[in-house]
Amino acid sequence: MTVKIATLGNAVGVILPPEILARLRVQEGDNLYITETLLGVELTRDDPAFGKQMTIAQRIMGEDHAALKKLSE
C-alpha cells in the first residue's frame, strides 16, 4: 500500500486511507504513536511506553498482592 505525503498548512502529513484508520480504530483528531523499529516505523493507537509500564505494574501487583490488599484496608 502506498500513502501520500501532503502539505497541510505549514506542516507536512501522511494521508491514511479509510481502511487503515478503521484497522487502527482512530478518526480525525485522534493521536497516533510512532515507534522506530529495525524495519522502519510503527503507528499505534496506544502509547507503547505506557503499555510496558502497565505490564510491570501488573507483575508487581501479582507478586505483592497480599501486601497491597493489606495496605488498601
Secondary structure, DSSP 8 states (H G I E B T S, - for coil): ---EEEEETTEEEEE--HHHHHHHT--TT---EEEEETTEEEEESS-HHHHHHHHHHHHHHHHTHHHHHHHH-
